[in-house]
Amino acid sequence: MDTFALIVTIAVALFFTYTNGFHDSANAIATSVSTRALTPRAALAMAAVMNLAGAFLGSGVAKTVSEGLIATPKGSTGMGILFAALIGAIVWNLVTWYFGLPSSSSHALFGGLVGAALAGGTEVLWNGVVDKVIIPMFLSPVVGLIVGYIVMTAILWLFRRANPHKAKRGFRIAQTVSAAGMALGHGLQDAQKTMGVVVMALVISGHQSFSDPIPVWVKIVCAAMLSLGTYAGGWRIMRTLGRKIIELDPPQGFAAETTGASIMFTTAYLFKAPISTTHVITSAIMGVGATKRVNAVRWGVAKNIVLGWFITMPAAALVAAAAFGIINLTVL
């Protein structure tokens, strides 16, 4: 029964990674597709490959997720808590995907973990939640907005005398590199989040300890599921990011993607903080768009997206708590 629970929990974790892939694939490629730097299918294929590669570039984020947010729960109750946390995250991913809202899969997972832990009587490590989740949640969009504005201003100044048509053509080519960097950063951040959950499941079941390295098979299956989900595509969210916030041109797309990728790599390696790729690229697009003129950004759409950010963790936490309640009554 314990082995069955472990297998089911890992399977659900991998399904979460799949939904994360199709939910967040738009983050990496929406700007490239909207500026016609890449065709949708080519962009999705590139993003899938780079997501796979990014998953093998580090393990700091996985360690934060597996050890730094909730105390490791024990036994069958612990596995039930993990299962409920994943259900909360998946449900919220599917709801926001249906409505085309680029909410954060990462914060859906964190909210699910906190909600399930509270419902299951497991300690929440609030210092870790505040330092690694809440502060980056508020800080990363602000940094994305400011850095996006600065990068785009620098591009406008450096290329102020360039032929507009030649410059756009050059940036369209450069966007293939910046989109690849964005997808690599997405793999580095988001595949590791599921690795952390799978490692926690293995520790609960007694198959591993936190001092052991992450098994290679865990890295491979998490990266593969993220890539498969990415290739399945996130067309609804892609429209929101690529068109509804602001109509992007290639230099703006390059600036937004370069900003997003830089912030993701910095936070993963320096702070081991699992930030939201959605928050970073959306705020970078807003910052880049504001260089044209402030009212060029459709702030009404932006406001709805930001509102989605704030309700993601509580909503996923409530669903996870309810899921644990059902599991506790019927299975445990």
One Martini backbone bead per residue (centre of mass of N, CA, C, O) as a GRO file, in nm:
protein
  332
    1MET     BB    1   0.058   0.063  -0.021
    2ASP     BB    2   0.303   0.254   0.001
    3THR     BB    3   0.400   0.211  -0.290
    4PHE     BB    4   0.142   0.305  -0.426
    5ALA     BB    5   0.145   0.593  -0.308
    6LEU     BB    6   0.414   0.675  -0.434
    7ILE     BB    7   0.338   0.632  -0.733
    8VAL     BB    8   0.095   0.825  -0.738
    9THR     BB    9   0.243   1.082  -0.646
   10ILE     BB   10   0.449   1.089  -0.878
   11ALA     BB   11   0.241   1.095  -1.106
   12VAL     BB   12   0.111   1.365  -1.017
   13ALA     BB   13   0.372   1.531  -1.032
   14LEU     BB   14   0.407   1.486  -1.341
   15PHE     BB   15   0.138   1.614  -1.419
   16PHE     BB   16   0.206   1.889  -1.311
   17THR     BB   17   0.445   1.934  -1.503
   18TYR     BB   18   0.276   1.923  -1.757
   19THR     BB   19   0.094   2.167  -1.687
   20ASN     BB   20   0.329   2.359  -1.659
   21GLY     BB   21   0.421   2.343  -1.953
   22PHE     BB   22   0.150   2.445  -2.094
   23HIS     BB   23   0.119   2.698  -1.911
   24ASP     BB   24   0.445   2.815  -1.942
   25SER     BB   25   0.535   2.824  -2.242
   26ALA     BB   26   0.455   3.121  -2.301
   27ASN     BB   27   0.680   3.265  -2.147
   28ALA     BB   28   0.914   3.189  -2.357
   29ILE     BB   29   0.743   3.244  -2.662
   30ALA     BB   30   0.535   3.476  -2.707
   31THR     BB   31   0.720   3.703  -2.813
   32SER     BB   32   0.835   3.549  -3.064
   33VAL     BB   33   0.559   3.497  -3.198
   34SER     BB   34   0.440   3.793  -3.204
   35THR     BB   35   0.707   3.890  -3.384
   36ARG     BB   36   0.789   3.650  -3.588
   37ALA     BB   37   1.061   3.495  -3.516
   38LEU     BB   38   0.864   3.247  -3.463
   39THR     BB   39   0.708   2.974  -3.491
   40PRO     BB   40   0.511   2.803  -3.290
   41ARG     BB   41   0.634   2.517  -3.336
   42ALA     BB   42   0.934   2.597  -3.315
   43ALA     BB   43   0.915   2.725  -3.034
   44LEU     BB   44   0.817   2.471  -2.882
   45ALA     BB   45   1.055   2.288  -2.952
   46MET     BB   46   1.276   2.465  -2.831
   47ALA     BB   47   1.158   2.481  -2.544
   48ALA     BB   48   1.164   2.178  -2.484
   49VAL     BB   49   1.471   2.139  -2.506
   50MET     BB   50   1.556   2.364  -2.297
   51ASN     BB   51   1.405   2.250  -2.058
   52LEU     BB   52   1.565   1.988  -2.045
   53ALA     BB   53   1.843   2.120  -2.001
   54GLY     BB   54   1.780   2.303  -1.748
   55ALA     BB   55   1.729   2.066  -1.537
   56PHE     BB   56   2.068   2.009  -1.523
   57LEU     BB   57   2.193   2.296  -1.387
   58GLY     BB   58   2.056   2.219  -1.097
   59SER     BB   59   1.941   2.206  -0.716
   60GLY     BB   60   1.854   2.448  -0.527
   61VAL     BB   61   1.544   2.462  -0.571
   62ALA     BB   62   1.476   2.172  -0.484
   63LYS     BB   63   1.578   2.206  -0.191
   64THR     BB   64   1.378   2.425  -0.108
   65VAL     BB   65   1.115   2.261  -0.161
   66SER     BB   66   1.188   1.997   0.018
   67GLU     BB   67   1.302   2.176   0.298
   68GLY     BB   68   1.196   2.507   0.317
   69LEU     BB   69   0.856   2.504   0.369
   70ILE     BB   70   0.814   2.213   0.500
   71ALA     BB   71   0.781   1.976   0.704
   72THR     BB   72   0.843   1.652   0.705
   73PRO     BB   73   0.626   1.426   0.655
   74LYS     BB   74   0.464   1.129   0.776
   75GLY     BB   75   0.383   0.875   0.611
   76SER     BB   76   0.064   0.853   0.493
   77THR     BB   77   0.005   1.147   0.561
   78GLY     BB   78   0.236   1.269   0.399
   79MET     BB   79   0.139   1.163   0.123
   80GLY     BB   80  -0.136   1.306   0.139
   81ILE     BB   81  -0.022   1.593   0.141
   82LEU     BB   82   0.121   1.584  -0.131
   83PHE     BB   83  -0.122   1.507  -0.301
   84ALA     BB   84  -0.298   1.756  -0.226
   85ALA     BB   85  -0.101   1.974  -0.325
   86LEU     BB   86  -0.112   1.884  -0.625
   87ILE     BB   87  -0.414   1.918  -0.667
   88GLY     BB   88  -0.424   2.222  -0.613
   89ALA     BB   89  -0.229   2.300  -0.846
   90ILE     BB   90  -0.377   2.169  -1.086
   91VAL     BB   91  -0.650   2.306  -1.065
   92TRP     BB   92  -0.541   2.595  -1.097
   93ASN     BB   93  -0.406   2.555  -1.371
   94LEU     BB   94  -0.667   2.478  -1.528
   95VAL     BB   95  -0.833   2.729  -1.470
   96THR     BB   96  -0.627   2.944  -1.585
   97TRP     BB   97  -0.602   2.819  -1.863
   98TYR     BB   98  -0.898   2.842  -1.951
   99PHE     BB   99  -0.883   3.175  -1.905
  100GLY     BB  100  -0.589   3.282  -1.993
  101LEU     BB  101  -0.417   3.300  -1.718
  102PRO     BB  102  -0.089   3.403  -1.609
  103SER     BB  103  -0.022   3.220  -1.376
  104SER     BB  104   0.142   3.049  -1.111
  105SER     BB  105   0.265   2.735  -1.072
  106SER     BB  106   0.449   2.774  -0.833
  107HIS     BB  107   0.235   2.906  -0.635
  108ALA     BB  108   0.045   2.670  -0.649
  109LEU     BB  109   0.239   2.472  -0.511
  110PHE     BB  110   0.294   2.632  -0.252
  111GLY     BB  111   0.000   2.657  -0.164
  112GLY     BB  112  -0.052   2.353  -0.152
  113LEU     BB  113   0.156   2.286   0.069
  114VAL     BB  114   0.045   2.472   0.290
  115GLY     BB  115  -0.252   2.374   0.297
  116ALA     BB  116  -0.192   2.071   0.350
  117ALA     BB  117  -0.021   2.109   0.606
  118LEU     BB  118  -0.236   2.246   0.780
  119ALA     BB  119  -0.452   2.017   0.750
  120GLY     BB  120  -0.224   1.785   0.852
  121GLY     BB  121  -0.036   1.907   1.095
  122THR     BB  122   0.203   2.052   0.956
  123GLU     BB  123   0.478   2.230   0.950
  124VAL     BB  124   0.538   2.561   0.868
  125LEU     BB  125   0.810   2.738   0.716
  126TRP     BB  126   0.782   3.066   0.730
  127ASN     BB  127   1.063   3.172   0.668
  128GLY     BB  128   1.086   3.028   0.395
  129VAL     BB  129   0.831   3.142   0.264
  130VAL     BB  130   0.911   3.438   0.284
  131ASP     BB  131   1.208   3.432   0.161
  132LYS     BB  132   1.139   3.229  -0.105
  133VAL     BB  133   0.838   3.353  -0.188
  134ILE     BB  134   0.715   3.630  -0.102
  135ILE     BB  135   0.944   3.825  -0.166
  136PRO     BB  136   0.990   3.736  -0.464
  137MET     BB  137   0.695   3.793  -0.553
  138PHE     BB  138   0.734   4.110  -0.516
  139LEU     BB  139   1.024   4.164  -0.642
  140SER     BB  140   1.042   4.040  -0.935
  141PRO     BB  141   0.840   4.235  -1.082
  142VAL     BB  142   0.991   4.495  -1.018
  143VAL     BB  143   1.255   4.415  -1.151
  144GLY     BB  144   1.136   4.352  -1.430
  145LEU     BB  145   1.027   4.635  -1.487
  146ILE     BB  146   1.294   4.797  -1.455
  147VAL     BB  147   1.485   4.631  -1.638
  148GLY     BB  148   1.314   4.644  -1.892
  149TYR     BB  149   1.329   4.950  -1.919
  150ILE     BB  150   1.640   4.975  -1.930
  151VAL     BB  151   1.701   4.788  -2.170
  152MET     BB  152   1.521   4.939  -2.376
  153THR     BB  153   1.658   5.213  -2.349
  154ALA     BB  154   1.938   5.116  -2.443
  155ILE     BB  155   1.851   5.020  -2.723
  156LEU     BB  156   1.740   5.290  -2.826
  157TRP     BB  157   2.014   5.438  -2.798
  158LEU     BB  158   2.209   5.247  -2.962
  159PHE     BB  159   1.974   5.245  -3.219
  160ARG     BB  160   1.899   5.547  -3.313
  161ARG     BB  161   2.064   5.528  -3.616
  162ALA     BB  162   1.925   5.294  -3.720
  163ASN     BB  163   1.777   5.095  -3.932
  164PRO     BB  164   1.469   4.981  -3.867
  165HIS     BB  165   1.458   4.726  -4.050
  166LYS     BB  166   1.734   4.605  -3.975
  167ALA     BB  167   1.693   4.595  -3.671
  168LYS     BB  168   1.446   4.408  -3.668
  169ARG     BB  169   1.583   4.172  -3.811
  170GLY     BB  170   1.808   4.130  -3.598
  171PHE     BB  171   1.613   4.088  -3.350
  172ARG     BB  172   1.470   3.841  -3.461
  173ILE     BB  173   1.723   3.665  -3.441
  174ALA     BB  174   1.795   3.723  -3.139
  175GLN     BB  175   1.530   3.591  -3.022
  176THR     BB  176   1.621   3.296  -3.035
  177VAL     BB  177   1.820   3.333  -2.797
  178SER     BB  178   1.634   3.459  -2.577
  179ALA     BB  179   1.424   3.228  -2.581
  180ALA     BB  180   1.622   3.006  -2.501
  181GLY     BB  181   1.698   3.133  -2.228
  182MET     BB  182   1.414   3.127  -2.112
  183ALA     BB  183   1.373   2.816  -2.134
  184LEU     BB  184   1.617   2.740  -1.962
  185GLY     BB  185   1.517   2.887  -1.704
  186HIS     BB  186   1.255   2.725  -1.679
  187GLY     BB  187   1.391   2.451  -1.635
  188LEU     BB  188   1.561   2.532  -1.388
  189GLN     BB  189   1.308   2.603  -1.215
  190ASP     BB  190   1.049   2.402  -1.271
  191ALA     BB  191   1.171   2.115  -1.260
  192GLN     BB  192   1.281   2.141  -0.963
  193LYS     BB  193   1.012   2.158  -0.812
  194THR     BB  194   0.933   1.862  -0.867
  195MET     BB  195   1.184   1.728  -0.758
  196GLY     BB  196   1.130   1.813  -0.465
  197VAL     BB  197   0.869   1.644  -0.434
  198VAL     BB  198   0.985   1.366  -0.504
  199VAL     BB  199   1.199   1.361  -0.282
  200MET     BB  200   0.995   1.379  -0.049
  201ALA     BB  201   0.855   1.111  -0.116
  202LEU     BB  202   1.112   0.934  -0.080
  203VAL     BB  203   1.160   1.010   0.216
  204ILE     BB  204   0.887   0.919   0.336
  205SER     BB  205   0.933   0.613   0.218
  206GLY     BB  206   1.262   0.549   0.261
  207HIS     BB  207   1.443   0.582  -0.025
  208GLN     BB  208   1.555   0.857   0.105
  209SER     BB  209   1.772   1.132   0.160
  210PHE     BB  210   1.863   1.467   0.169
  211SER     BB  211   2.180   1.399   0.132
  212ASP     BB  212   2.115   1.297  -0.126
  213PRO     BB  213   2.116   1.288  -0.442
  214ILE     BB  214   1.953   1.341  -0.717
  215PRO     BB  215   1.817   1.136  -0.911
  216VAL     BB  216   1.840   1.088  -1.243
  217TRP     BB  217   1.546   0.990  -1.299
  218VAL     BB  218   1.410   1.242  -1.185
  219LYS     BB  219   1.525   1.446  -1.384
  220ILE     BB  220   1.423   1.313  -1.644
  221VAL     BB  221   1.112   1.296  -1.592
  222CYS     BB  222   1.066   1.595  -1.528
  223ALA     BB  223   1.183   1.711  -1.790
  224ALA     BB  224   1.006   1.550  -1.989
  225MET     BB  225   0.726   1.653  -1.892
  226LEU     BB  226   0.781   1.951  -1.940
  227SER     BB  227   0.836   1.919  -2.245
  228LEU     BB  228   0.566   1.795  -2.325
  229GLY     BB  229   0.393   2.029  -2.225
  230THR     BB  230   0.520   2.245  -2.399
  231TYR     BB  231   0.449   2.110  -2.677
  232ALA     BB  232   0.140   2.127  -2.631
  233GLY     BB  233   0.081   2.405  -2.531
  234GLY     BB  234  -0.025   2.775  -2.471
  235TRP     BB  235  -0.237   2.957  -2.642
  236ARG     BB  236  -0.401   3.133  -2.450
  237ILE     BB  237  -0.160   3.267  -2.297
  238MET     BB  238  -0.006   3.371  -2.542
  239ARG     BB  239  -0.208   3.592  -2.616
  240THR     BB  240  -0.183   3.759  -2.359
  241LEU     BB  241   0.130   3.812  -2.369
  242GLY     BB  242   0.166   3.887  -2.690
  243ARG     BB  243  -0.103   4.106  -2.714
  244LYS     BB  244  -0.277   4.229  -2.463
  245ILE     BB  245  -0.065   4.411  -2.327
  246ILE     BB  246   0.127   4.433  -2.596
  247GLU     BB  247   0.258   4.530  -2.892
  248LEU     BB  248   0.528   4.368  -3.023
  249ASP     BB  249   0.859   4.402  -3.106
  250PRO     BB  250   1.164   4.268  -3.144
  251PRO     BB  251   1.320   4.451  -2.940
  252GLN     BB  252   1.114   4.407  -2.710
  253GLY     BB  253   1.131   4.099  -2.698
  254PHE     BB  254   1.433   4.084  -2.634
  255ALA     BB  255   1.427   4.249  -2.371
  256ALA     BB  256   1.226   4.070  -2.213
  257GLU     BB  257   1.382   3.797  -2.233
  258THR     BB  258   1.652   3.890  -2.114
  259THR     BB  259   1.540   3.973  -1.844
  260GLY     BB  260   1.408   3.705  -1.757
  261ALA     BB  261   1.658   3.519  -1.776
  262SER     BB  262   1.845   3.672  -1.580
  263ILE     BB  263   1.664   3.645  -1.325
  264MET     BB  264   1.645   3.333  -1.315
  265PHE     BB  265   1.949   3.271  -1.286
  266THR     BB  266   2.012   3.444  -1.039
  267THR     BB  267   1.806   3.315  -0.836
  268ALA     BB  268   1.902   3.017  -0.863
  269TYR     BB  269   2.218   3.061  -0.788
  270LEU     BB  270   2.222   3.280  -0.549
  271PHE     BB  271   1.922   3.211  -0.383
  272LYS     BB  272   1.745   2.955  -0.439
  273ALA     BB  273   1.484   3.079  -0.577
  274PRO     BB  274   1.141   3.005  -0.657
  275ILE     BB  275   1.040   3.160  -0.916
  276SER     BB  276   0.827   3.325  -1.140
  277THR     BB  277   0.808   3.330  -1.477
  278THR     BB  278   0.548   3.490  -1.510
  279HIS     BB  279   0.618   3.743  -1.351
  280VAL     BB  280   0.875   3.825  -1.505
  281ILE     BB  281   0.774   3.848  -1.804
  282THR     BB  282   0.533   4.034  -1.758
  283SER     BB  283   0.690   4.273  -1.628
  284ALA     BB  284   0.889   4.310  -1.863
  285ILE     BB  285   0.677   4.386  -2.074
  286MET     BB  286   0.581   4.638  -1.926
  287GLY     BB  287   0.853   4.788  -1.915
  288VAL     BB  288   0.900   4.794  -2.219
  289GLY     BB  289   0.629   4.934  -2.301
  290ALA     BB  290   0.678   5.206  -2.132
  291THR     BB  291   0.888   5.335  -2.338
  292LYS     BB  292   0.684   5.434  -2.538
  293ARG     BB  293   0.429   5.448  -2.336
  294VAL     BB  294   0.234   5.414  -2.071
  295ASN     BB  295  -0.046   5.372  -2.250
  296ALA     BB  296   0.052   5.117  -2.419
  297VAL     BB  297  -0.029   4.969  -2.179
  298ARG     BB  298  -0.266   4.729  -2.074
  299TRP     BB  299  -0.356   4.774  -1.753
  300GLY     BB  300  -0.612   4.602  -1.727
  301VAL     BB  301  -0.479   4.332  -1.789
  302ALA     BB  302  -0.254   4.358  -1.580
  303LYS     BB  303  -0.441   4.367  -1.332
  304ASN     BB  304  -0.559   4.079  -1.367
  305ILE     BB  305  -0.290   3.934  -1.341
  306VAL     BB  306  -0.210   4.037  -1.059
  307LEU     BB  307  -0.458   3.924  -0.917
  308GLY     BB  308  -0.384   3.629  -0.980
  309TRP     BB  309  -0.130   3.622  -0.808
  310PHE     BB  310  -0.268   3.678  -0.522
  311ILE     BB  311  -0.478   3.418  -0.543
  312THR     BB  312  -0.316   3.157  -0.590
  313MET     BB  313  -0.221   3.056  -0.311
  314PRO     BB  314  -0.495   3.052  -0.158
  315ALA     BB  315  -0.651   2.877  -0.363
  316ALA     BB  316  -0.462   2.628  -0.360
  317ALA     BB  317  -0.480   2.586  -0.053
  318LEU     BB  318  -0.784   2.526  -0.037
  319VAL     BB  319  -0.789   2.283  -0.227
  320ALA     BB  320  -0.580   2.114  -0.069
  321ALA     BB  321  -0.735   2.103   0.200
  322ALA     BB  322  -0.983   1.963   0.081
  323ALA     BB  323  -0.833   1.716  -0.030
  324PHE     BB  324  -0.729   1.617   0.244
  325GLY     BB  325  -1.002   1.577   0.378
  326ILE     BB  326  -1.093   1.353   0.185
  327ILE     BB  327  -0.855   1.160   0.225
  328ASN     BB  328  -0.888   1.129   0.536
  329LEU     BB  329  -1.182   1.002   0.516
  330THR     BB  330  -1.122   0.763   0.280
  331VAL     BB  331  -0.804   0.652   0.339
  332LEU     BB  332  -0.654   0.715   0.631
   0.00000   0.00000   0.00000
